[in-house]
Each structure stands twice: as C-alpha cells, then as structure tokens.
Amino acid sequence: MFKLTIQLYIEQILSGSKSYLASHPELGVPIGIFNYKDEPDYESRVKSIKKYGSKGNPVSRELAKLFGVSEILPSYQMSASELEASLEGLNKIENKTGDINKLIAKQEQQ
C-alpha cells in the first residue's frame, strides 16, 4: 500500500491536482493513476492513454523507480507546460525528501 501512496503522491505533485485510480482494460490499462485537473472524465482519460500508451507518462515512471517502486502503475498527468510542471514537481519532491530525511535523522538520534 505504501508504494501506491508514493505513486499517487507523485501524480498529485506533478499535476497540481488530486489523483485517483481508474480502470480501462479495453485500452490495455487494467488500473492507472489519473488526476482531476487533466483527466476529469472518461474521454480525457482515453485521450491521455492514447497519448502515453499503456505504460503511462515516462517522467512519473522514472520518479517511481527512484523511490523504489517495483510494480509501477501507469500514470497519466499532462498539461500545456508539462516540462515546467514536471520540473516544479521534481523540486517539490526533492524538498519533501530532504524534510523526510531530516525527520528520520532526528528520530534515529533519539
């Protein structure tokens, strides 16, 4: 479950919107991660799946790998300034990772 949480969080950071799971086996995606900003309905999810394929957004996949997720669900965030959003998301994740590492270090010292 924790690995799923990581993937949902990555989608939320990159898209700037709440993420959710949806199933589209007819398009080769038994379960995927979407967001309410870019994919609020069936038609927009289908459009994203056709754009990225059954493996999803490569930026999301690489981030999931960096966080140790071995069974990666396809993620489908997209926007007009996709690269900018991805870079902003990476910076936010890097900052949050630093905060988490500090908390872990404090707990280990106690």
N, CA, C and O atoms as a MOPAC input file, in Angstrom:
PM7 MOZYME 1SCF
protein

 N      0.82300 1    -1.20000 1     0.00000 1
 C      0.00000 1     0.00000 1     0.00000 1
 C      0.86000 1     1.25400 1     0.00000 1
 O      0.52600 1     2.23200 1    -0.66900 1
 N      1.97200 1     1.23800 1     0.74800 1
 C      2.82400 1     2.41500 1     0.81700 1
 C      3.34200 1     2.79100 1    -0.57000 1
 O      3.45200 1     3.97500 1    -0.88900 1
 N      3.65600 1     1.80400 1    -1.38500 1
 C      4.14900 1     2.08700 1    -2.73300 1
 C      3.06300 1     2.75400 1    -3.57900 1
 O      3.36600 1     3.61800 1    -4.40200 1
 N      1.81800 1     2.36500 1    -3.38500 1
 C      0.71100 1     3.00500 1    -4.09200 1
 C      0.59600 1     4.46600 1    -3.65800 1
 O      0.35400 1     5.34900 1    -4.48100 1
 N      0.77000 1     4.71000 1    -2.37100 1
 C      0.71200 1     6.07600 1    -1.85200 1
 C      1.77900 1     6.94300 1    -2.49900 1
 O      1.52100 1     8.09500 1    -2.84800 1
 N      2.96600 1     6.39700 1    -2.65900 1
 C      4.05300 1     7.14400 1    -3.31700 1
 C      3.64500 1     7.52300 1    -4.72500 1
 O      3.83600 1     8.66600 1    -5.14100 1
 N      3.09000 1     6.58400 1    -5.45900 1
 C      2.69900 1     6.84300 1    -6.84300 1
 C      1.57700 1     7.87800 1    -6.93500 1
 O      1.59400 1     8.74200 1    -7.81200 1
 N      0.61700 1     7.78800 1    -6.04300 1
 C     -0.46800 1     8.78200 1    -6.02700 1
 C      0.08700 1    10.17100 1    -5.69300 1
 O     -0.35200 1    11.17600 1    -6.25200 1
 N      1.04100 1    10.21100 1    -4.78800 1
 C      1.65200 1    11.48300 1    -4.39100 1
 C      2.44100 1    12.09200 1    -5.55400 1
 O      2.38300 1    13.30200 1    -5.77400 1
 N      3.17100 1    11.26700 1    -6.29300 1
 C      3.92400 1    11.75200 1    -7.46000 1
 C      2.96200 1    12.38100 1    -8.46800 1
 O      3.22100 1    13.47100 1    -8.97600 1
 N      1.87000 1    11.70600 1    -8.75200 1
 C      0.86900 1    12.23200 1    -9.69200 1
 C      0.31600 1    13.56700 1    -9.20400 1
 O      0.16200 1    14.50900 1    -9.98200 1
 N      0.02300 1    13.63500 1    -7.92300 1
 C     -0.54200 1    14.85500 1    -7.34900 1
 C      0.44600 1    16.01400 1    -7.44000 1
 O      0.05700 1    17.13300 1    -7.77600 1
 N      1.69500 1    15.76200 1    -7.14900 1
 C      2.71900 1    16.81900 1    -7.20700 1
 C      2.91400 1    17.29100 1    -8.65200 1
 O      2.93600 1    18.49300 1    -8.91500 1
 N      3.05400 1    16.35500 1    -9.57500 1
 C      3.31500 1    16.72700 1   -10.96600 1
 C      2.14200 1    17.43900 1   -11.62200 1
 O      2.33800 1    18.33300 1   -12.44600 1
 N      0.93200 1    17.05100 1   -11.26300 1
 C     -0.24000 1    17.65100 1   -11.91100 1
 C     -0.77600 1    18.86000 1   -11.16100 1
 O     -1.44100 1    19.71100 1   -11.75200 1
 N     -0.49600 1    18.94600 1    -9.87200 1
 C     -1.05500 1    20.02500 1    -9.07200 1
 C     -2.52300 1    19.80200 1    -8.76100 1
 O     -3.25300 1    20.74800 1    -8.46600 1
 N     -2.95500 1    18.55000 1    -8.82700 1
 C     -4.36200 1    18.21900 1    -8.62500 1
 C     -4.47100 1    16.88200 1    -7.90000 1
 O     -3.51400 1    16.10900 1    -7.86400 1
 N     -5.62400 1    16.61700 1    -7.33100 1
 C     -5.86100 1    15.36500 1    -6.63500 1
 C     -5.82500 1    14.19400 1    -7.62100 1
 O     -6.38900 1    14.26800 1    -8.71300 1
 N     -5.15800 1    13.12300 1    -7.21800 1
 C     -5.04600 1    11.95500 1    -8.08900 1
 C     -6.07600 1    10.89300 1    -7.70000 1
 O     -6.60200 1    10.88900 1    -6.58700 1
 N     -6.34700 1     9.99700 1    -8.64600 1
 C     -7.29500 1     8.91000 1    -8.40800 1
 C     -6.96500 1     7.73000 1    -9.30600 1
 O     -6.22700 1     7.87400 1   -10.28100 1
 N     -7.50700 1     6.56700 1    -8.98200 1
 C     -7.30600 1     5.35900 1    -9.77100 1
 C     -8.50100 1     5.13700 1   -10.68600 1
 O     -9.64100 1     5.41800 1   -10.31800 1
 N     -8.22500 1     4.62800 1   -11.88300 1
 C     -9.29500 1     4.27000 1   -12.81300 1
 C     -8.83800 1     3.06700 1   -13.62900 1
 O     -7.64200 1     2.84200 1   -13.81100 1
 N     -9.79200 1     2.31200 1   -14.10800 1
 C     -9.50400 1     1.11000 1   -14.87200 1
 C    -10.01500 1     1.24900 1   -16.30300 1
 O    -11.15200 1     1.66200 1   -16.53600 1
 N     -9.14800 1     0.89400 1   -17.26100 1
 C     -9.52500 1     0.91000 1   -18.67700 1
 C     -8.91400 1    -0.31000 1   -19.37600 1
 O     -8.02900 1    -0.16200 1   -20.22000 1
 N     -9.38600 1    -1.51500 1   -19.02700 1
 C     -8.81500 1    -2.71500 1   -19.63400 1
 C     -9.01700 1    -2.76900 1   -21.14600 1
 O     -8.24800 1    -3.41200 1   -21.86000 1
 N    -10.04900 1    -2.09500 1   -21.62200 1
 C    -10.29800 1    -2.07400 1   -23.07400 1
 C     -9.19600 1    -1.33600 1   -23.83500 1
 O     -9.07000 1    -1.47800 1   -25.05100 1
 N     -8.39300 1    -0.54100 1   -23.10500 1
 C     -7.28000 1     0.20100 1   -23.71500 1
 C     -5.92000 1    -0.33400 1   -23.25300 1
 O     -4.88600 1     0.28300 1   -23.50800 1
 N     -5.92900 1    -1.47400 1   -22.57900 1
 C     -4.68100 1    -2.07300 1   -22.11400 1
 C     -4.18800 1    -1.53100 1   -20.78700 1
 O     -3.02500 1    -1.72900 1   -20.43400 1
 N     -5.04900 1    -0.85100 1   -20.04600 1
 C     -4.67700 1    -0.29700 1   -18.74500 1
 C     -5.64200 1    -0.86100 1   -17.70100 1
 O     -6.69500 1    -0.27500 1   -17.45300 1
 N     -5.28200 1    -2.01300 1   -17.07800 1
 C     -6.17900 1    -2.59100 1   -16.07800 1
 C     -6.43400 1    -1.64700 1   -14.90300 1
 O     -7.53600 1    -1.60200 1   -14.35700 1
 N     -5.39500 1    -0.89000 1   -14.52200 1
 C     -5.54300 1     0.15100 1   -13.49600 1
 C     -4.46100 1     1.20000 1   -13.73100 1
 O     -3.30500 1     0.87000 1   -13.99900 1
 N     -4.84900 1     2.45500 1   -13.62800 1
 C     -3.90500 1     3.54200 1   -13.85300 1
 C     -4.17600 1     4.69100 1   -12.90200 1
 O     -5.23000 1     4.75500 1   -12.27000 1
 N     -3.21700 1     5.59600 1   -12.80600 1
 C     -3.33500 1     6.75600 1   -11.93000 1
 C     -3.58800 1     7.98600 1   -12.79700 1
 O     -2.84100 1     8.26900 1   -13.73400 1
 N     -4.64600 1     8.70300 1   -12.46700 1
 C     -5.04800 1     9.89200 1   -13.21000 1
 C     -5.23100 1    11.04400 1   -12.22600 1
 O     -5.12600 1    10.85000 1   -11.01500 1
 N     -5.50600 1    12.24900 1   -12.74300 1
 C     -5.76900 1    13.38200 1   -11.86100 1
 C     -6.97900 1    14.15500 1   -12.36800 1
 O     -7.31500 1    14.12500 1   -13.55200 1
 N     -7.62600 1    14.85100 1   -11.42600 1
 C     -8.88000 1    15.54200 1   -11.75000 1
 C     -8.68900 1    16.78200 1   -12.62600 1
 O     -9.63700 1    17.23000 1   -13.27100 1
 N     -7.49800 1    17.33300 1   -12.65600 1
 C     -7.25700 1    18.52000 1   -13.48000 1
 C     -7.15800 1    18.15000 1   -14.96100 1
 O     -7.79700 1    18.77900 1   -15.80500 1
 N     -6.36300 1    17.13800 1   -15.27100 1
 C     -6.12100 1    16.76900 1   -16.66700 1
 C     -7.08400 1    15.70400 1   -17.18800 1
 O     -7.37400 1    15.66300 1   -18.38300 1
 N     -7.57900 1    14.84700 1   -16.30300 1
 C     -8.48000 1    13.77400 1   -16.72300 1
 C     -9.72800 1    13.72700 1   -15.83700 1
 O     -9.88600 1    12.80400 1   -15.03800 1
 N    -10.60100 1    14.70800 1   -15.97400 1
 C    -11.79900 1    14.73100 1   -15.13400 1
 C    -12.88700 1    13.74600 1   -15.57000 1
 O    -13.82100 1    13.46800 1   -14.81700 1
 N    -12.75700 1    13.21800 1   -16.79800 1
 C    -13.81100 1    12.33900 1   -17.30500 1
 C    -13.22800 1    11.23600 1   -18.19500 1
 O    -12.02800 1    11.19500 1   -18.46800 1
 N    -14.10600 1    10.36100 1   -18.62700 1
 C    -13.70800 1     9.20600 1   -19.43800 1
 C    -12.96500 1     9.62200 1   -20.70800 1
 O    -11.91500 1     9.06200 1   -21.02200 1
 N    -13.49600 1    10.58900 1   -21.43000 1
 C    -12.90300 1    10.99700 1   -22.70100 1
 C    -11.47300 1    11.50800 1   -22.52800 1
 O    -10.59800 1    11.19900 1   -23.33600 1
 N    -11.24200 1    12.28400 1   -21.48500 1
 C     -9.89400 1    12.81500 1   -21.27300 1
 C     -8.92300 1    11.71600 1   -20.83200 1
 O     -7.73600 1    11.77000 1   -21.15400 1
 N     -9.42800 1    10.71800 1   -20.09500 1
 C     -8.56700 1     9.58400 1   -19.72900 1
 C     -8.17700 1     8.79400 1   -20.97500 1
 O     -7.02200 1     8.40000 1   -21.13100 1
 N     -9.14200 1     8.56500 1   -21.85700 1
 C     -8.85500 1     7.84100 1   -23.09900 1
 C     -7.81700 1     8.60500 1   -23.92000 1
 O     -6.89900 1     8.00000 1   -24.47200 1
 N     -7.95700 1     9.92500 1   -24.00400 1
 C     -7.01100 1    10.75400 1   -24.75300 1
 C     -5.59400 1    10.63500 1   -24.16000 1
 O     -4.61800 1    10.52700 1   -24.90200 1
 N     -5.49000 1    10.65500 1   -22.83300 1
 C     -4.17800 1    10.52300 1   -22.17600 1
 C     -3.57300 1     9.15200 1   -22.41800 1
 O     -2.37600 1     9.03500 1   -22.68000 1
 N     -4.39700 1     8.11100 1   -22.33200 1
 C     -3.89000 1     6.75800 1   -22.56500 1
 C     -3.39500 1     6.61900 1   -23.99900 1
 O     -2.36000 1     5.99800 1   -24.24100 1
 N     -4.12700 1     7.19400 1   -24.95300 1
 C     -3.68900 1     7.12800 1   -26.34400 1
 C     -2.39600 1     7.91800 1   -26.55700 1
 O     -1.57100 1     7.54700 1   -27.39300 1
 N     -2.22100 1     8.99300 1   -25.81000 1
 C     -1.00600 1     9.80200 1   -25.94000 1
 C      0.20800 1     9.07100 1   -25.37400 1
 O      1.25700 1     9.03000 1   -26.01500 1
 N      0.07400 1     8.48900 1   -24.16700 1
 C      1.21900 1     7.89800 1   -23.48400 1
 C      1.32600 1     6.38700 1   -23.61600 1
 O      2.37700 1     5.82300 1   -23.31100 1
 N      0.27400 1     5.71800 1   -24.05900 1
 C      0.31100 1     4.26900 1   -24.15900 1
 C      0.01500 1     3.60000 1   -22.82700 1
 O     -0.30100 1     4.26200 1   -21.83900 1
 N      0.12300 1     2.28400 1   -22.81500 1
 C     -0.26300 1     1.52300 1   -21.62800 1
 C      0.72300 1     1.64800 1   -20.47100 1
 O      0.39400 1     1.27000 1   -19.34700 1
 N      1.93300 1     2.17100 1   -20.72100 1
 C      2.91700 1     2.32600 1   -19.64300 1
 C      2.81500 1     3.67700 1   -18.94900 1
 O      3.37600 1     3.84500 1   -17.86500 1
 N      2.13100 1     4.62900 1   -19.52700 1
 C      1.94000 1     5.92000 1   -18.89500 1
 C      3.06500 1     6.90800 1   -19.13000 1
 O      3.93900 1     6.69500 1   -19.97100 1
 N      3.02900 1     7.98800 1   -18.37500 1
 C      3.98600 1     9.07900 1   -18.51300 1
 C      5.38600 1     8.63100 1   -18.07900 1
 O      5.54700 1     8.12200 1   -16.96900 1
 N      6.39800 1     8.80900 1   -18.93000 1
 C      7.74800 1     8.35600 1   -18.58300 1
 C      8.36000 1     9.10300 1   -17.38900 1
 O      9.16400 1     8.52800 1   -16.65500 1
 N      7.99800 1    10.35700 1   -17.18700 1
 C      8.53100 1    11.11200 1   -16.04500 1
 C      8.02800 1    10.48900 1   -14.74400 1
 O      8.80400 1    10.29600 1   -13.80800 1
 N      6.75200 1    10.17900 1   -14.68300 1
 C      6.18000 1     9.54500 1   -13.49800 1
 C      6.80400 1     8.17600 1   -13.24400 1
 O      7.07400 1     7.81000 1   -12.10000 1
 N      7.03100 1     7.42800 1   -14.31500 1
 C      7.64800 1     6.09400 1   -14.17800 1
 C      9.04400 1     6.20300 1   -13.58600 1
 O      9.40400 1     5.44800 1   -12.68300 1
 N      9.82400 1     7.14100 1   -14.09500 1
 C     11.19300 1     7.29200 1   -13.60000 1
 C     11.21800 1     7.73800 1   -12.14000 1
 O     12.04900 1     7.27600 1   -11.35700 1
 N     10.30900 1     8.63500 1   -11.78100 1
 C     10.22700 1     9.07000 1   -10.37800 1
 C      9.84900 1     7.90000 1    -9.47700 1
 O     10.41000 1     7.74100 1    -8.39300 1
 N      8.91100 1     7.09300 1    -9.91600 1
 C      8.50700 1     5.92900 1    -9.11800 1
 C      9.69600 1     4.98200 1    -8.93100 1
 O      9.89500 1     4.44500 1    -7.84100 1
 N     10.48100 1     4.77700 1    -9.98200 1
 C     11.67200 1     3.93100 1    -9.87200 1
 C     12.65900 1     4.50500 1    -8.86600 1
 O     13.24100 1     3.76900 1    -8.07000 1
 N     12.84600 1     5.83200 1    -8.90300 1
 C     13.76100 1     6.47700 1    -7.96200 1
 C     13.33000 1     6.26600 1    -6.51100 1
 O     14.17000 1     6.20400 1    -5.61300 1
 N     12.03700 1     6.15700 1    -6.28800 1
 C     11.50800 1     5.94600 1    -4.94300 1
 C     11.35100 1     4.46300 1    -4.59700 1
 O     10.72900 1     4.11500 1    -3.59300 1
 N     11.91600 1     3.60000 1    -5.42900 1
 C     11.94400 1     2.17700 1    -5.11300 1
 C     10.67600 1     1.41200 1    -5.41300 1
 O     10.46500 1     0.32800 1    -4.87000 1
 N      9.83100 1     1.95500 1    -6.26500 1
 C      8.59400 1     1.24900 1    -6.62600 1
 C      8.93000 1     0.24600 1    -7.72300 1
 O      9.42100 1     0.61800 1    -8.78900 1
 N      8.66300 1    -1.02600 1    -7.45400 1
 C      8.99500 1    -2.05400 1    -8.44000 1
 C      7.81600 1    -2.37800 1    -9.36000 1
 O      8.01600 1    -2.67400 1   -10.53800 1
 N      6.61000 1    -2.32500 1    -8.84100 1
 C      5.41800 1    -2.58700 1    -9.65100 1
 C      4.72100 1    -1.25400 1    -9.91400 1
 O      3.83900 1    -0.84100 1    -9.16100 1
 N      5.12500 1    -0.59700 1   -10.97800 1
 C      4.68100 1     0.77000 1   -11.26000 1
 C      3.34900 1     0.75200 1   -12.01800 1
 O      3.21400 1     0.10500 1   -13.05600 1
 N      2.38000 1     1.47600 1   -11.47300 1
 C      1.11900 1     1.67700 1   -12.18400 1
 C      1.30900 1     2.81200 1   -13.18100 1
 O      1.99900 1     3.78400 1   -12.87400 1
 N      0.71500 1     2.71400 1   -14.36300 1
 C      0.85200 1     3.81400 1   -15.31100 1
 C      0.17200 1     5.08200 1   -14.78600 1
 O     -0.90600 1     5.03600 1   -14.19300 1
 N      0.83000 1     6.19900 1   -15.02200 1
 C      0.33100 1     7.49400 1   -14.56300 1
 C      0.15600 1     8.39600 1   -15.78000 1
 O      0.95800 1     8.33800 1   -16.71200 1
 N     -0.88300 1     9.22600 1   -15.78100 1
 C     -1.23700 1     9.97600 1   -16.97900 1
 C     -1.47100 1    11.45700 1   -16.74800 1
 O     -2.50200 1    11.98500 1   -17.16600 1
 N     -0.54900 1    12.13700 1   -16.09900 1
 C     -0.75100 1    13.58000 1   -15.98100 1
 C     -0.20200 1    14.25600 1   -17.23200 1
 O      0.76800 1    13.78900 1   -17.82800 1
 N     -0.82700 1    15.34600 1   -17.61700 1
 C     -0.34100 1    16.13400 1   -18.74800 1
 C     -0.89900 1    17.54200 1   -18.63600 1
 O     -1.96300 1    17.76700 1   -18.05900 1
 N     -0.16400 1    18.47200 1   -19.19600 1
 C     -0.61700 1    19.86200 1   -19.19200 1
 C      0.09300 1    20.60000 1   -20.31500 1
 O      0.97600 1    20.04800 1   -20.97100 1
 N     -0.29300 1    21.84100 1   -20.53200 1
 C      0.30300 1    22.63200 1   -21.60600 1
 C      1.79400 1    22.82400 1   -21.38000 1
 O      2.58400 1    22.76300 1   -22.32300 1
 N      2.17300 1    23.05200 1   -20.14600 1
 C      3.59900 1    23.23400 1   -19.83500 1
 C      4.08300 1    22.03400 1   -19.03900 1
 O      4.52300 1    22.16100 1   -17.89700 1
 N      3.99400 1    20.86800 1   -19.66400 1
 C      4.29900 1    19.61300 1   -18.99200 1
 C      5.71500 1    19.57400 1   -18.43000 1
 O      5.91900 1    19.11500 1   -17.30600 1
 N      6.66900 1    20.03400 1   -19.17500 1
 C      8.05000 1    20.01000 1   -18.69900 1
 C      8.22000 1    20.89800 1   -17.47400 1
 O      8.84900 1    20.49700 1   -16.49500 1
 N      7.66200 1    22.10200 1   -17.52500 1
 C      7.74800 1    23.00700 1   -16.37500 1
 C      7.10700 1    22.39000 1   -15.14400 1
 O      7.67800 1    22.43300 1   -14.05300 1
 N      5.94900 1    21.83000 1   -15.31200 1
 C      5.24800 1    21.20800 1   -14.18500 1
 C      6.06400 1    20.04500 1   -13.63200 1
 O      6.13800 1    19.85100 1   -12.41900 1
 N      6.67200 1    19.27800 1   -14.52300 1
 C      7.49000 1    18.15300 1   -14.07700 1
 C      8.68800 1    18.64100 1   -13.27700 1
 O      9.02400 1    18.07200 1   -12.23800 1
 N      9.32900 1    19.69700 1   -13.76400 1
 C     10.48600 1    20.22700 1   -13.03800 1
 C     10.07900 1    20.80900 1   -11.69100 1
 O     10.78400 1    20.62200 1   -10.69900 1
 N      8.96400 1    21.50400 1   -11.64300 1
 C      8.46900 1    22.03300 1   -10.37200 1
 C      8.14500 1    20.88300 1    -9.42700 1
 O      8.46000 1    20.93800 1    -8.23800 1
 N      7.52000 1    19.85600 1    -9.95700 1
 C      7.18700 1    18.68700 1    -9.14800 1
 C      8.42100 1    17.99400 1    -8.61000 1
 O      8.45200 1    17.56400 1    -7.45700 1
 N      9.44300 1    17.88600 1    -9.45600 1
 C     10.69400 1    17.27900 1    -9.00400 1
 C     11.31900 1    18.08500 1    -7.87200 1
 O     11.82100 1    17.51800 1    -6.90100 1
 N     11.28700 1    19.39800 1    -8.00000 1
 C     11.84000 1    20.24900 1    -6.94000 1
 C     11.06300 1    20.08200 1    -5.64900 1
 O     11.66100 1    20.01700 1    -4.57400 1
 N      9.73700 1    20.01000 1    -5.73200 1
 C      8.91800 1    19.81900 1    -4.53200 1
 C      9.22300 1    18.47100 1    -3.88600 1
 O      9.35500 1    18.37100 1    -2.66600 1
 N      9.33200 1    17.43600 1    -4.71800 1
 C      9.63100 1    16.10400 1    -4.19300 1
 C     11.01100 1    16.09700 1    -3.53800 1
 O     11.19800 1    15.50200 1    -2.47700 1
 N     11.96700 1    16.75500 1    -4.17200 1
 C     13.31300 1    16.82800 1    -3.59900 1
 C     13.27900 1    17.52200 1    -2.23900 1
 O     13.93100 1    17.07500 1    -1.29600 1
 N     12.52300 1    18.60700 1    -2.13800 1
 C     12.40400 1    19.31800 1    -0.86100 1
 C     11.73200 1    18.44200 1     0.19200 1
 O     12.19200 1    18.37200 1     1.33100 1
 N     10.64500 1    17.77600 1    -0.18900 1
 C      9.93800 1    16.89900 1     0.75200 1
 C     10.83400 1    15.74000 1     1.18700 1
 O     10.81700 1    15.34500 1     2.35200 1
 N     11.62000 1    15.19300 1     0.24700 1
 C     12.53200 1    14.10700 1     0.58200 1
 C     13.56300 1    14.58000 1     1.59300 1
 O     13.90000 1    13.85800 1     2.53100 1
 N     14.06300 1    15.79900 1     1.39800 1
 C     15.01200 1    16.36700 1     2.36000 1
 C     14.38800 1    16.51700 1     3.72600 1
 O     15.02700 1    16.21100 1     4.73300 1
 N     13.15100 1    16.98300 1     3.78500 1
 C     12.43600 1    17.12500 1     5.06000 1
 C     12.26000 1    15.76400 1     5.73400 1
 O     12.46400 1    15.62800 1     6.94000 1
 N     11.88000 1    14.76600 1     4.94800 1
 C     11.67900 1    13.42400 1     5.49600 1
 C     12.99300 1    12.86400 1     6.02600 1
 O     13.02900 1    12.26500 1     7.10100 1
 N     14.06400 1    13.05900 1     5.27800 1
 C     15.37500 1    12.57600 1     5.72300 1
 C     15.79700 1    13.24400 1     7.02400 1
 O     16.38800 1    12.59300 1     7.88600 1
 N     15.50200 1    14.53200 1     7.18000 1
 C     15.82200 1    15.23800 1     8.42600 1
 C     15.03700 1    14.65000 1     9.59300 1
 O     15.58600 1    14.45000 1    10.67700 1
 N     13.74900 1    14.37400 1     9.37000 1
 C     12.92800 1    13.78900 1    10.42200 1
 C     13.44800 1    12.40300 1    10.81500 1
 O     13.48600 1    12.06200 1    11.99700 1
 N     13.83700 1    11.62600 1     9.84300 1
 C     14.37600 1    10.27600 1    10.12000 1
 C     15.66200 1    10.39000 1    10.92300 1
 O     15.87000 1     9.65100 1    11.88500 1
 N     16.52800 1    11.32500 1    10.52200 1
 C     17.78800 1    11.51300 1    11.24800 1
 C     17.54100 1    11.92300 1    12.69200 1
 O     18.22800 1    11.44800 1    13.59600 1
 N     16.55900 1    12.80800 1    12.92200 1
 C     16.22100 1    13.23200 1    14.28600 1
 C     15.73100 1    12.04900 1    15.11800 1
 O     16.11500 1    11.88700 1    16.27700 1
 N     14.87900 1    11.22900 1    14.51100 1
 C     14.33400 1    10.08400 1    15.24500 1
 C     15.43100 1     9.07500 1    15.56200 1
 O     15.41000 1     8.45800 1    16.62700 1
 N     16.38000 1     8.89900 1    14.66300 1
 C     17.46900 1     7.96600 1    14.90700 1
 C     18.38400 1     8.46300 1    16.02000 1
 O     18.97400 1     7.65200 1    16.73400 1
 N     18.51400 1     9.77700 1    16.18100 1
 C     19.36000 1    10.34200 1    17.22200 1
 C     18.73900 1    10.17400 1    18.59900 1
 O     19.45600 1    10.13000 1    19.59900 1
 N     17.42700 1    10.08000 1    18.66400 1
 C     16.73400 1     9.98900 1    19.95300 1
 C     16.79700 1     8.63900 1    20.50300 1
 O     16.26300 1     8.38700 1    21.58400 1

